[in-house]
Every structure is written in structure tokens, then in C-alpha cells.
Amino acid sequence: MTTSLPTRHNHLSPLLTDLYQLTMMHGYWRNDMHRQSAVFDMYFRRNPYDGGYAVWAGLEPVLDYVLGLHFDPDSLDYLDSMKLFEPAFLKALEAWRFSGSIESFPEGSVVFPHEPLLTVKAPLWEAQLIETALLNTLNFQTLIASKAARCVSVIENGTLVEFGTRRAQGPDGALGAARAAFIGGAAATSNVLAGQRFGLPVVGTHAHAWVESFPDELSAFRAYAALHPDTTTLLLDTIDTLASGLPNAVTVARELREGGHELKAVRLDSGDLAYLSRRVRSALDAAGFPDVKIMASNDLSEEVIQSVIREGGRLDIYAVGTQLVTGGGAGGGALGGVYKLAELAGRPRMKLTGDPSKTSLPGAKRVWRGVNVGDAGAGSAGVGGEYAWDVIGLDTDTQPPRPGERVSDPSNPLKSSRLSSGLDWHNPRQMVVERGERTQATVQSSQTQVPQTQVPGSLSAAQARARVELSRLPEGTLRLLNPHTYRVSVSAALQASRGALIEQLQGQGDVPG
């Protein structure tokens, strides 16, 4: 169960990394560079699913990993067997612990391309080692949380539940997907271990095999209802949805009511969901069961859900499996988050390539989020108002952006605009680790009011935060097709720093002039 401030860490192996992280660490140590102060930023360049936003997820597991990370004797023995590392280096790893700081958006925040979602400030070899596991967790969980939010955004009157364990990428993928889907807006999961570990509501029905194991469908329905008289959901399509499953479900519903119980729901798992759900709703209402919910679980996605609703479907519960837990769909599959060195020993660093869109932003940075307060007045950013503009600045920029300030596009410095007036600016990120220790800010947010749900601790806060922040996006940002592009810009000071560093690197001949 997730708690507000975890008391024990998830001791994943330090070998859950790419080999080059370890060989680079060895090189830093060998050249006496390993204790230089480094700044790394994690960001992505394109929204998942060609959408208008992403929902940030995976931070809590990452922090548990980072703060519990150490090299145990078995890990060191294996590294020694590789014959790649000096014994003195392996001896130095025995005392390795993360001692740096991490600043991040809180989980459940809406985030956008190019802005530093998470910044690590630590000795170089510490910041380097955590890259692979950090990206592995944050890329995946942010992708799934964003997919869940997209599904929720098109559900007009109903509930999303996560039903994808059997299609997930292994046990760890199933657990991470269940957690992230909840942050993105899912109300429950079918994964029992996720329920135990994270405190999530767990739901389920029965399989076709249950019906096939009995002499007839009605006997199967009756047996299941007798076992779970107050929580029964009956699967209608093992034989024939309308000719068999539906009338048998109505019969069992009447029998349950006679015994003082009520049928909870019926489930559709094949066929034309819009047509079938209308027929099932009509029959249940006519039989006196308007409160029986209709669930669907037939390879759903946000596009399918939207289509069913547009065609007059009458579903109440959308059980999304494969498409949710695998992050499937156009523009999905993986979130392209990267982790780039921004500063070393107090000097800005950047990646400069022939592709301008992949040029990184140098230096230690901060993010300002502008809220369109309208007539509400200044100081209302934490209470309400529409998110309007994010500006990436230098961390030395202690004053918020000014109206009329010229700001640049992160991927195209030649494209610029001036900031509008009427925006109230705040810092949407928080310091979540300082000097190798967790901070209370990990589970708090001073800028977004997040009402608690029944799920305990930080996970409920993350889900509530996502719901609130998604509601504050500009009109059209949630649209599935051709969404509004949320503005993210680079401050004038950061742009000047980037331009100076580009000129310096080009002067050294690192790239063609």
C-alpha cells in the first residue's frame, strides 16, 4: 500500500541498468571526475499519441529506487567476473549511495514537450547511474497514465477500469500499468497484486470458462450469484448475448431481488457494443432493473469508446485492457523521454547535433507555469484558472516572466513570440529529494488543490491532481484529433545562454558551421 512517506525502499538491483552507465562511471572515477557536481534533466520531445498533453507518473517508484540503491556483494561479484572494472573501482562502489537532490513535477501533473520534468543535481557518477531505471519507469508510467486520461476524457457518463494484466509486458509491466492507469483516471483494476501493493480497488466478473463449465448458462449464472450475491457481474456473450445471456441475467436479477440482493452489472465482451448496450439497457429498464450497470471489455481504446458513445451506446463501465496497459495506438508504444546533461562543475553543457529538434537546453533550469486568471486577480494560480503558457528559464531567474517578454520555441530558436498580460506565474515543480533524503513535498502540492479519494496516500493525491489539472487545460487540448498545442517557450535569458554556447561549440569545430 502506498503511504505518504514510504519507510522502506524498493531495493532493485543496481545492475538494472545499461552497461555503458557502469563503464562511464568507471571512466569518471578513473579520471577523478566522479565527484564533480552535475545537473541532468529528463524531458520528452513529443506528446504521446500525437495528443495535447501527457500525465506525469512513476515518480514515487523512481524515488524509492534511487534512495534504496546500493551495490550488494552479489552485484559486485558479478561485475568483477566481467573483467571490465578495476578492483579499486569496485571497492569504491561499496560505499556508493545517492546523495544529491531531485526536483520534479508532482505525479499527476499535466506536462508538455521540452520542459524539464525532473532535474537531478548530484555528483556525476551518481546522476549517471540512475538514468536507465529512471527512464524505464517514468517513460512507461507516464505513457500509461496519459492513455488512461485520454480514455477518461471521452467517457461522458461512466467509469474506466483497467483490465489488462494478461496482455501487459510481464509482471512488472502489469503492476506499473495498473498504478499509472489509476493516476490517469481509472477507478479500479482487475490486478489483485496491484490492489494489495497500492491500495487500489479491485474488480472482476467471471470468464466464459465459468459458463462453459456448467450444464447450461442459467445454472452458471445462478451459481455465481449465489457465491457473490451483492457483487455479481454476469458475462452475457458466451452463447448469445440477446437471446440467451440477457434473459438469463434478468432471471437471476429477479431471484437475487427476491432474496434481498441486487445484481450489480452485466458485461459485454464482443459484438456491436453500441447496438447491444442499447438493447440491454432497454431490456433491463423494462424489467425493473435501471440500476444494473453495463460493462464492456472488447479491446477498447479511446477511439472505440468515443465511437460507441457517438452511436448512442449505453455503457456505464469501460474495462480497457490491451490498449491501455501496452500503451497501444497511433503515436503510442513508447514515450521518448530522454535524460541529458545540462551542467557540469557549474558550467552549462548541451547536446548539439545536425537535427535542431534534438538540441538540448543548457544549464540548470526552472519552469514557470502561467495561469490565465482573467478577472480573478493575481495570486489565484493555486486555486483556479486556465493554464495558458509554460516558460523554461534559468534557475537563477527568481522573478516570474514579464508581460511582453520575448520568448522562443524550444526546438526552433528562430520562432519567437511575446508573453501576453493577465497571466499569474508559479513554479509547478517541487524539490522532492534533498541531500539524499525524501522531502514532504514529494506528496504535497502547494499549487493544486487535490481532494482525497478512498485510495490512501500519494496515489490518491496524484489521481486527484491529474483530474484537476486536466480540467484547467485550454479548450481543445484534450481533443483526440488535432488537439490544441499548449504553449511551451524558452525565456530570453535561457535563449541567450543557448545561443552563446552554440556559437562556442561551433567555433570549436564540434559541428559544421
SVG drawing of the C-alpha trace seen along z (x, -y; Angstrom):
<svg xmlns="http://www.w3.org/2000/svg" viewBox="-41 -44 83 74">
<polyline fill="none" stroke="black" stroke-width="0.4" points="0.0,0.0 1.4,-3.4 1.9,-5.7 2.6,-9.4 6.2,-9.0 7.5,-5.4 9.5,-4.0 11.3,-1.3 12.8,-1.4 12.3,0.8 15.7,2.4 16.1,3.1 19.4,4.2 22.0,1.6 22.5,3.9 19.1,2.9 21.0,0.5 22.7,0.4 26.4,1.5 27.6,-1.9 26.4,-3.6 28.8,-1.4 31.7,-1.8 31.2,-5.6 31.1,-5.6 34.4,-3.7 35.8,-6.3 34.7,-9.2 36.2,-7.6 39.5,-6.7 39.8,-10.4 38.8,-11.8 35.7,-13.3 33.1,-11.3 32.5,-13.8 32.0,-16.8 28.6,-18.4 26.3,-17.5 22.8,-18.5 20.7,-16.2 17.2,-16.9 14.6,-14.4 12.2,-15.5 10.4,-14.3 10.2,-16.0 6.7,-14.9 3.4,-14.3 2.3,-10.6 -0.4,-9.7 0.1,-13.0 -2.1,-14.4 -2.0,-17.8 -0.5,-16.7 1.0,-14.0 0.2,-13.0 3.3,-12.6 3.5,-9.3 6.2,-7.0 7.9,-9.4 7.3,-7.6 8.7,-4.3 11.7,-6.1 12.4,-7.8 12.1,-4.5 14.6,-3.0 17.1,-5.9 17.1,-6.2 17.4,-2.4 20.1,-1.9 23.4,-0.3 25.8,2.3 25.4,5.6 28.1,8.3 26.4,10.4 26.3,7.4 29.9,6.6 31.0,10.2 29.2,10.3 30.8,7.0 34.2,8.4 33.5,11.5 33.1,9.3 36.8,8.4 35.9,4.8 36.4,3.0 39.4,2.3 39.2,3.8 39.7,0.4 36.7,-1.0 34.5,1.9 35.7,1.3 34.6,-2.4 31.1,-1.2 30.6,0.5 30.0,-2.9 28.0,-4.3 24.8,-6.0 22.7,-8.7 23.4,-12.0 22.0,-14.5 18.8,-16.4 15.8,-15.8 13.3,-18.5 10.2,-17.3 6.6,-17.9 4.3,-16.1 2.8,-12.9 -0.5,-13.6 0.7,-16.9 0.0,-17.7 3.3,-18.1 4.4,-19.1 7.3,-18.6 10.8,-20.0 10.3,-21.2 12.5,-19.6 10.0,-17.2 12.6,-16.1 16.1,-17.5 18.8,-15.6 21.6,-17.5 24.3,-15.1 27.9,-14.0 28.4,-12.9 28.7,-9.2 25.5,-9.2 23.5,-11.1 24.8,-8.9 23.9,-5.5 20.3,-6.2 19.5,-7.2 18.3,-3.8 16.0,-2.8 14.7,-6.3 13.7,-6.5 12.4,-2.9 9.9,-3.8 8.9,-7.3 8.6,-6.8 6.3,-3.8 4.1,-5.0 3.7,-8.5 2.7,-6.8 0.0,-4.6 -1.3,-7.5 -1.7,-9.6 -3.5,-6.8 -5.9,-6.4 -6.5,-10.1 -7.3,-10.0 -9.9,-7.3 -11.4,-9.2 -11.6,-12.4 -14.1,-10.8 -16.2,-9.0 -19.2,-11.3 -21.0,-9.4 -19.2,-6.3 -16.2,-4.8 -12.8,-3.5 -11.4,-0.3 -8.0,1.3 -8.4,4.9 -5.1,5.6 -2.9,7.8 -2.8,10.7 -1.7,8.6 0.9,6.5 4.6,6.7 5.3,9.1 4.5,8.9 6.4,5.7 4.6,4.1 1.2,5.2 1.8,3.7 3.2,0.4 0.4,0.1 -2.3,0.6 -0.6,-2.1 -0.2,-4.5 -3.7,-3.9 -5.2,-4.8 -3.2,-8.1 -4.6,-8.8 -8.2,-8.3 -9.0,-4.6 -11.3,-3.8 -10.1,-0.3 -8.0,2.6 -8.5,6.3 -5.0,7.0 -5.2,8.3 -1.5,7.8 -1.8,4.1 -4.7,3.9 -2.6,5.2 0.5,3.2 -1.1,-0.1 -4.4,0.0 -6.4,-0.2 -10.0,1.0 -10.1,4.4 -13.0,5.5 -13.8,8.5 -16.5,10.6 -16.2,14.2 -14.8,15.8 -16.5,17.6 -15.0,20.8 -17.2,20.4 -20.4,20.7 -18.9,23.5 -18.2,25.5 -21.9,25.8 -24.7,27.8 -26.2,24.5 -25.8,20.8 -28.6,20.2 -27.1,22.7 -23.7,20.9 -25.3,17.5 -27.2,18.8 -24.1,20.4 -22.1,17.3 -24.8,15.1 -25.2,17.4 -21.5,17.1 -21.4,13.3 -25.0,12.1 -24.1,8.4 -21.2,8.0 -22.3,10.1 -21.4,9.1 -22.6,11.6 -20.9,12.1 -23.6,12.2 -22.0,13.4 -20.8,17.0 -23.7,18.3 -25.8,15.5 -25.9,12.0 -29.5,11.1 -31.2,14.5 -29.6,16.2 -27.3,14.2 -29.6,11.2 -32.8,13.1 -30.9,15.4 -29.3,12.4 -32.8,10.9 -34.0,14.1 -31.1,14.2 -31.6,10.5 -35.2,11.2 -34.1,14.1 -31.4,12.0 -34.0,9.3 -36.4,11.8 -33.6,12.8 -32.9,9.2 -29.9,8.6 -29.4,6.8 -27.5,7.7 -24.6,5.3 -23.7,5.4 -23.6,7.3 -20.7,7.4 -20.4,7.3 -17.3,8.8 -18.0,9.0 -20.2,7.6 -21.5,4.2 -21.2,2.5 -23.3,-0.5 -26.2,1.6 -26.0,4.3 -25.7,1.9 -28.8,0.0 -30.8,3.3 -29.5,4.5 -30.3,1.1 -33.8,1.1 -34.4,4.7 -33.0,4.1 -35.0,0.9 -38.2,2.6 -37.7,5.5 -37.3,3.0 -33.5,3.0 -32.4,-0.5 -29.5,-0.5 -27.8,2.6 -24.7,1.3 -23.5,2.3 -19.8,3.0 -17.9,3.6 -14.4,5.2 -13.9,5.8 -10.5,4.5 -11.5,0.9 -9.4,-2.2 -10.2,-5.9 -11.3,-5.9 -13.6,-2.9 -15.1,-4.4 -15.7,-7.7 -17.3,-5.9 -19.6,-3.8 -20.8,-7.0 -21.4,-8.9 -23.5,-6.0 -25.8,-6.1 -24.2,-3.3 -25.4,-2.9 -22.3,-1.7 -21.5,-2.5 -18.2,-0.9 -15.4,-0.7 -12.9,2.1 -9.9,1.3 -7.2,3.9 -4.6,4.4 -4.7,0.9 -4.2,-0.6 -1.5,1.5 0.6,1.7 0.2,-2.0 -1.1,-1.0 -2.5,-3.2 -1.2,-5.6 1.7,-7.7 1.9,-5.4 4.0,-2.3 6.7,-4.3 7.3,-7.7 10.6,-9.1 11.8,-10.6 15.5,-11.4 17.9,-12.3 20.5,-14.9 23.5,-16.5 22.7,-20.2 25.6,-21.4 28.9,-20.1 31.0,-21.7 28.9,-24.9 29.4,-25.2 26.4,-24.7 26.5,-21.7 24.3,-20.8 23.9,-18.3 24.3,-19.9 23.5,-17.9 22.6,-18.4 19.0,-18.0 17.8,-21.2 14.9,-19.5 17.2,-17.3 19.4,-20.1 19.2,-20.1 18.8,-23.2 21.9,-24.0 22.3,-24.9 20.3,-24.4 16.8,-25.4 13.4,-26.0 9.8,-26.0 7.2,-28.8 3.6,-28.0 1.3,-30.9 -2.4,-30.8 -4.9,-32.9 -6.6,-34.5 -8.9,-36.9 -10.8,-39.0 -9.8,-36.7 -6.7,-38.8 -3.1,-37.8 -2.4,-35.0 -5.1,-32.7 -2.8,-30.2 -3.2,-27.6 -7.0,-27.9 -8.3,-28.0 -7.9,-29.5 -6.9,-28.1 -3.3,-27.0 -2.0,-29.1 1.7,-29.1 4.9,-27.3 8.2,-29.1 11.5,-27.3 14.1,-29.7 17.4,-29.6 17.3,-28.5 18.7,-31.9 15.5,-33.6 13.9,-34.3 11.4,-36.8 8.5,-35.4 8.3,-36.2 7.1,-39.7 4.3,-40.6 5.8,-41.5 9.0,-39.5 10.1,-37.8 10.3,-34.0 11.5,-31.4 10.3,-28.0 12.4,-25.2 13.0,-23.3 13.2,-26.3 15.1,-29.3 14.1,-31.4 10.4,-31.2 9.5,-33.6 6.6,-35.4 5.8,-37.9 4.2,-36.9 0.7,-38.1 -0.5,-40.0 -3.0,-38.7 -1.0,-35.6 -0.2,-34.6 3.0,-32.6 4.0,-29.9 6.6,-27.1 4.8,-23.8 7.8,-21.7 8.9,-20.7 12.1,-19.6 11.4,-16.0 14.8,-14.9 17.5,-17.0 20.9,-15.7 19.8,-12.1 16.7,-12.4 13.0,-12.5 11.1,-15.7 7.4,-16.3 6.9,-18.0 7.0,-14.5 3.3,-14.0 2.2,-17.6 1.3,-20.3 1.1,-23.9 -0.4,-24.9 -3.2,-22.5 -6.0,-21.6 -6.3,-17.8 -9.3,-16.3 -8.6,-12.8 -10.2,-9.7 -10.6,-6.3 -7.2,-5.1 -4.6,-6.1 -1.6,-8.3 0.2,-9.9 -1.5,-7.8 -5.0,-9.2 -3.4,-12.7 -1.8,-12.0 -5.1,-10.9 -7.0,-13.9 -4.2,-16.2 -4.5,-14.8 -8.3,-15.3 -8.0,-18.9 -5.1,-19.9 -6.7,-18.3 -9.8,-20.4 -7.6,-23.5 -6.2,-23.0 -7.1,-25.3 -10.1,-24.4 -9.2,-21.7 -6.1,-20.4 -8.0,-17.2 -9.2,-16.6 -8.1,-13.3 -7.6,-14.6 -5.6,-17.7 -5.6,-19.0 -4.7,-22.5 -0.9,-22.9 -0.2,-24.2 2.5,-26.9 5.9,-26.0 8.7,-28.6 12.3,-29.3 13.0,-32.5 15.1,-35.3 17.9,-34.6 18.0,-30.9 17.8,-31.5 20.8,-33.9 22.7,-31.2 21.9,-28.6 22.9,-30.9 26.2,-31.7 27.0,-28.0 26.1,-27.0 28.4,-29.7 31.2,-28.5 30.8,-24.8 30.6,-25.7 33.7,-27.7 35.5,-24.7 34.6,-22.8 32.4,-20.3 29.7,-20.6 29.7,-22.0 29.3,-25.8"/>
</svg>
